[in-house]
Amino acid sequence: MKIKRFVAKSMRDAIRQVRDEQGPDAVILSNRRVPGGVEVVAATDYDAALAHQALRQFSSPDPQPPPEKPKKLNAPGRPVEGASVAASPSALPAAAATSGELALMQRELGSMRKLLEEQLAGMHWNELKRIQPHRVAVLRTLDQLGLAAELANSIADEMPLKLEAEAAQTLPLSLLARRIPIGPQDPILDGGVVALVGPTGVGKTTTIAKLAARFAQHNRARDIALVTLDHYRIGAQEQLFSYGRLLGVPVHSVAPNQDLGAVLDQLSDRKLVLVDTAGMSQRDRTLAQQIDRLGKLGPRLRSYVVLAANASGPDEVVRRFASLKPSGCVLTKLDEASCIGAPLSAVIGNVLPLSYVAYGQRVPEDLHLAHADRLVLCAVQLARAAVKAVDDQSVAQRLANPVPISASSIHA
């Protein structure tokens, strides 16, 4: 078995060297980043046991993992500039397949996959810039808004192939606005039993107060009742009781072992009952119990998911409460956000209607009806204020849709 080390500026160049010098039957044993590029170790006449020993010699102080049985560099019909390592650990000699070596091998395979993905994404993005420059401009615009890659590509797919420069800037924003689901206007005025759900710190209690004050502007304060289920956060109930006193609205505290349905029956003479739930992480096991408790009330209760514009993981939050079949969503803390692409992507992707948006702490002045065009304008203004430099490599990684890693996906 003949083994050789190759150093090049990119994986593409390294694999070209391997192919030119060792032929299409050469196999990639390992790869890693080095100053100025990448290092690839390749071999002909592959032998797993010998390769294992040789790789130890080629290693730097950070040992390289034992090789797997790799695929050849040639795809059907002709050689290509690529290779994939896709053997299972069982291909290694039994004596060599220790847990430590397998862990090293997994890290090595992960590193190689990431490197190849970066190379393929860059190649795809450069080709896209050459043949569809308008699509690239659209994707850059949407990426600056912080939209999810799937949504950005979907909007770009709707764009005509030929566009004026100005249209390439404005049309994707219009298409984005059309996709934002907006709920019925001012649904709180319909009354009923309404619960706000969401993680801790998103502003549920303050939003409860704003909704109560908004309803009181059109009805009497005696038509409203507030219910709190939050027995976990220190001071949470006191905050809602303070709002209740200011609004002249009664507040009822319901313990975890109490029958929520029975309490609501006692409040059946109220036109509107707002339920403030406990804020928990979407990974908290106690949250499932709370969701089940609310779900048992059935159609008599409408739930709204509260998302903070400045919080991470909005899509996960929306999916966590999907079993309640929420009627809509309230987007809070817009005044504290630097980017709202993630929550917009979450409500669009989960088809969750936006009903209200909140910009501050004032009750009820800082609660507004949701409008798609205003939200897009807000997203654009935040993107401009961020003045984020466009990095083609990072944009390519997020949006360029690289093809799956395989030998046949890399062309000469």
C-alpha positions in Angstrom: 0.0 0.0 0.0 1.4 3.4 -1.0 0.4 6.3 1.2 1.1 10.0 0.6 0.2 13.3 2.3 -1.1 16.2 0.1 -1.5 19.8 1.2 -3.6 22.3 -0.8 -5.5 25.5 -0.5 -8.9 23.7 -0.8 -10.4 20.2 -0.7 -11.1 20.5 -4.4 -7.4 21.1 -5.2 -6.3 18.4 -2.8 -8.5 15.8 -4.4 -7.3 16.9 -7.8 -3.7 16.2 -6.7 -4.7 12.8 -5.3 -6.4 11.9 -8.6 -3.6 13.1 -10.8 -0.8 11.4 -8.8 -2.4 8.3 -7.5 -5.2 7.7 -9.9 -9.0 7.2 -9.6 -8.7 4.2 -7.4 -7.0 6.1 -4.6 -8.8 6.4 -1.3 -8.9 9.2 1.3 -7.7 8.0 4.7 -8.0 11.3 6.6 -8.2 15.0 6.2 -7.8 18.1 8.5 -7.4 21.8 8.3 -3.9 23.2 8.4 -2.6 26.7 8.2 -3.2 27.9 4.6 -5.6 25.1 3.6 -6.3 21.4 4.1 -4.2 18.3 4.5 -5.3 15.0 2.9 -3.7 11.6 3.4 -4.5 9.2 0.5 -3.5 5.7 -0.4 -3.5 3.2 -3.2 -3.8 -0.6 -2.8 -5.8 0.1 0.4 -5.2 -2.2 3.4 -7.1 -1.3 6.7 -4.5 -2.6 9.1 -1.5 -1.0 7.4 -3.4 2.3 7.0 -4.1 2.3 10.7 -0.4 2.1 11.4 0.6 4.6 8.8 -1.9 7.2 9.9 -0.3 7.2 13.4 3.0 8.2 11.7 1.3 10.9 9.6 -0.5 12.3 12.7 0.5 15.5 14.4 0.2 15.7 18.2 -3.5 15.4 17.8 -3.9 11.7 16.7 -5.9 10.9 13.6 -8.6 8.2 13.8 -8.2 4.8 12.1 -9.5 4.7 8.6 -12.8 3.2 7.5 -13.2 1.2 4.3 -13.7 4.1 1.9 -15.2 4.4 -1.5 -13.1 5.0 -4.5 -12.7 8.4 -6.1 -14.2 7.4 -9.4 -18.0 7.6 -10.0 -19.7 5.5 -12.7 -18.4 6.5 -16.1 -15.5 8.8 -15.2 -13.2 9.9 -12.3 -14.4 12.8 -10.2 -12.8 15.3 -7.8 -14.2 13.9 -4.6 -14.4 11.0 -2.3 -16.6 9.9 0.6 -15.6 7.8 3.6 -18.7 5.7 4.3 -17.6 2.4 5.8 -19.0 1.1 9.1 -16.7 0.6 12.1 -17.0 -3.1 11.6 -14.6 -2.8 8.6 -11.8 -2.2 11.1 -9.8 -5.1 12.6 -11.4 -6.2 15.8 -8.2 -5.4 17.8 -8.1 -1.8 16.5 -11.8 -1.0 17.0 -11.5 0.2 20.6 -14.0 2.8 21.9 -11.4 5.5 21.9 -10.4 4.9 18.3 -14.0 4.7 17.2 -14.6 8.1 18.9 -11.7 9.6 17.1 -12.9 8.1 13.8 -16.3 9.6 14.3 -14.8 13.0 14.9 -12.7 12.6 11.8 -15.6 11.6 9.7 -17.6 14.6 11.0 -14.7 16.9 10.2 -14.4 15.6 6.7 -18.1 15.8 6.1 -18.2 19.4 7.3 -15.3 20.3 5.1 -16.8 18.8 2.0 -20.2 20.4 2.7 -18.4 23.8 2.9 -16.6 23.2 -0.4 -19.8 22.0 -2.1 -21.9 24.9 -0.7 -19.2 27.4 -1.9 -19.1 25.8 -5.4 -22.9 25.8 -5.6 -23.1 29.5 -4.5 -20.5 30.6 -7.0 -22.3 28.8 -9.8 -25.5 30.4 -8.6 -23.9 33.9 -8.8 -22.9 33.2 -12.3 -26.1 31.9 -13.8 -28.8 33.5 -11.5 -27.4 36.8 -10.0 -30.9 38.0 -9.2 -31.6 35.0 -7.1 -28.4 35.6 -5.2 -29.4 39.2 -4.5 -32.8 38.1 -3.2 -31.2 35.4 -1.0 -28.8 38.0 0.4 -31.7 40.4 1.2 -33.7 37.7 3.0 -30.7 36.4 4.8 -30.1 39.8 6.3 -33.6 39.7 7.7 -32.7 36.6 9.6 -35.2 34.3 7.8 -34.9 30.6 8.0 -33.0 29.1 5.0 -36.0 27.0 3.8 -38.3 30.1 3.9 -35.8 32.2 2.1 -35.3 29.7 -0.7 -39.0 29.2 -1.0 -39.6 32.9 -1.5 -36.7 33.0 -4.0 -38.3 30.2 -6.0 -41.3 32.5 -6.5 -39.2 35.2 -8.1 -39.3 35.7 -11.9 -36.0 34.7 -13.6 -35.5 38.3 -15.0 -36.0 41.3 -12.7 -35.1 44.9 -12.6 -32.7 45.7 -9.8 -35.3 47.7 -7.8 -37.9 44.9 -8.1 -35.3 42.4 -6.9 -35.2 44.4 -3.6 -38.9 45.1 -3.1 -40.7 42.0 -4.5 -39.3 39.5 -2.0 -40.4 41.7 0.8 -43.9 41.8 -0.6 -43.9 38.0 -1.0 -42.7 37.7 2.6 -45.6 39.9 3.8 -48.1 37.8 1.9 -46.9 34.7 3.8 -47.2 36.1 7.3 -50.5 34.6 8.8 -52.5 37.3 10.4 -55.4 36.4 12.8 -58.8 38.0 13.1 -58.8 41.6 14.1 -58.8 42.2 17.9 -59.9 38.6 18.8 -59.8 39.5 22.5 -63.1 41.4 22.1 -64.9 38.1 21.4 -64.5 37.3 25.0 -64.4 33.7 26.4 -61.7 31.9 28.3 -58.3 32.8 26.9 -54.9 31.4 28.1 -51.5 32.8 27.3 -48.8 30.1 27.0 -45.1 30.3 26.4 -41.6 30.0 28.0 -40.6 32.1 31.0 -39.6 35.7 30.5 -41.6 36.3 27.2 -44.0 38.8 28.9 -47.2 36.7 29.4 -48.2 38.5 32.6 -47.7 42.0 31.2 -49.6 40.9 28.0 -52.5 39.6 30.1 -52.7 43.1 31.7 -52.7 44.8 28.3 -55.4 42.5 26.9 -57.5 43.1 30.0 -57.1 46.8 29.7 -57.9 46.7 26.0 -61.1 44.7 26.6 -62.1 47.1 29.4 -62.0 50.0 27.0 -65.0 48.4 25.2 -66.7 46.7 28.2 -67.0 47.1 31.9 -64.2 46.0 34.3 -66.7 43.8 36.1 -67.0 41.7 32.9 -63.3 40.5 33.3 -61.6 38.1 35.6 -57.9 37.1 35.7 -56.7 33.6 36.7 -53.1 32.7 37.5 -51.6 29.2 37.4 -48.1 30.4 38.1 -47.0 29.0 41.5 -43.4 28.6 40.4 -41.9 32.0 39.9 -41.3 34.2 43.0 -43.4 37.3 42.8 -45.3 36.2 39.7 -48.7 36.2 41.4 -48.0 39.5 43.1 -47.4 41.1 39.7 -50.8 40.0 38.3 -52.5 41.0 41.6 -51.0 44.4 41.2 -52.4 44.7 37.7 -55.8 43.5 38.9 -56.0 46.2 41.5 -55.0 48.9 39.0 -57.6 47.7 36.5 -60.3 47.0 39.2 -60.4 43.3 38.1 -60.5 40.3 40.4 -57.6 37.8 40.3 -58.0 34.1 41.2 -55.0 31.9 42.0 -55.4 28.2 41.1 -53.0 25.8 42.7 -51.7 22.7 40.7 -54.0 20.4 42.7 -57.1 22.5 42.2 -59.7 21.8 39.5 -59.2 24.6 36.9 -62.5 23.7 35.2 -64.4 24.2 38.5 -62.9 27.6 39.0 -63.8 28.6 35.4 -67.4 27.4 36.1 -67.6 29.9 39.0 -66.5 32.7 36.6 -69.0 31.8 33.9 -70.8 35.1 34.4 -67.7 37.0 33.2 -67.5 37.9 29.5 -63.7 37.4 29.5 -61.5 35.2 31.6 -57.7 35.6 31.0 -55.5 32.7 32.3 -51.9 33.4 33.0 -49.9 30.2 32.8 -46.6 29.4 34.5 -43.5 30.2 32.4 -41.4 27.1 31.8 -38.7 26.0 29.4 -40.1 24.0 26.5 -37.9 21.2 27.8 -39.2 21.3 31.3 -41.1 18.0 32.2 -43.6 20.0 34.3 -44.7 21.8 31.1 -46.3 18.6 29.7 -48.5 18.5 32.8 -49.6 22.1 32.4 -50.3 21.5 28.7 -52.4 18.4 29.6 -54.2 20.4 32.2 -55.2 23.1 29.7 -56.0 20.6 27.0 -58.6 18.9 29.2 -60.7 22.0 29.0 -61.3 21.4 25.3 -62.9 24.0 23.1 -64.1 26.1 26.0 -60.5 27.5 26.2 -58.6 29.4 23.5 -54.8 29.5 23.8 -52.4 32.0 22.4 -48.6 31.4 22.2 -46.5 34.3 23.4 -43.2 34.7 21.6 -40.5 37.2 22.6 -38.9 38.8 19.5 -35.5 38.8 21.2 -35.6 35.2 22.3 -34.0 32.2 20.6 -35.7 29.0 19.4 -39.2 30.3 18.5 -39.9 27.4 16.2 -39.3 24.9 19.0 -41.6 26.9 21.3 -44.4 26.9 18.7 -44.1 23.2 18.1 -44.1 22.5 21.9 -47.5 24.0 22.3 -49.0 22.7 19.0 -51.1 20.0 20.9 -53.2 22.8 22.3 -54.1 23.9 18.8 -53.5 27.6 19.6 -55.8 30.2 18.0 -52.9 32.5 17.4 -49.7 34.2 18.6 -48.6 37.4 20.4 -45.2 38.7 19.5 -43.7 40.7 22.4 -40.6 42.8 23.1 -40.2 44.1 19.5 -38.5 47.1 21.1 -35.7 44.8 22.5 -35.1 42.8 19.3 -32.2 43.2 16.9 -33.7 40.8 14.3 -37.2 39.3 13.9 -36.6 36.9 11.1 -36.6 33.8 13.4 -40.1 34.5 14.9 -41.5 35.4 11.5 -40.1 32.1 10.1 -41.7 30.2 13.0 -45.2 31.6 12.6 -45.0 31.2 8.8 -43.6 27.7 9.0 -46.2 26.6 11.5 -49.1 28.6 10.0 -49.8 30.2 13.4 -51.7 33.5 13.0 -50.3 36.6 14.5 -52.9 38.6 16.4 -51.0 41.2 18.5 -47.5 42.7 18.8 -46.1 44.5 21.8 -43.4 47.2 21.7 -43.0 48.1 25.4 -44.3 47.9 29.0 -47.1 50.5 29.0 -50.6 49.1 29.6 -52.4 49.1 27.3 -50.7 51.6 24.9 -47.9 49.3 23.8 -50.2 46.5 22.5 -51.1 46.7 18.8 -52.9 44.7 16.2 -50.5 42.7 14.0 -50.1 43.9 10.4 -47.9 41.9 7.9 -46.5 44.9 6.0 -45.5 46.7 9.3 -43.8 43.6 10.5 -41.8 43.3 7.3 -40.9 47.0 7.5 -39.8 46.5 11.1 -37.6 43.5 10.0 -36.0 45.7 7.3 -35.3 48.6 9.7 -33.7 46.2 12.2 -31.5 44.7 9.4 -30.4 48.1 8.3 -29.6 49.2 11.9 -27.5 46.1 12.4 -25.2 47.0 9.5 -24.1 43.4 9.2 -21.4 42.8 6.6 -22.4 40.2 4.0 -20.2 37.2 4.2 -20.6 35.1 1.1 -19.3 31.9 2.7 -21.7 32.0 5.6 -24.6 32.9 3.4 -23.7 30.0 1.1 -23.7 27.7 4.1 -27.2 28.7 5.1 -28.9 29.2 1.8 -27.1 27.6 -1.1 -28.7 24.2 -0.8 -25.6 22.1 -1.2 -26.1 18.7 -2.7 -25.7 15.6 -0.5 -22.1 14.5 0.1 -21.1 11.7 -2.2 -18.5 11.0 -4.8 -20.9 11.5 -7.7 -21.8 15.0 -6.4 -18.4 16.6 -7.0 -17.6 17.2 -10.6 -14.3 18.0 -12.3 
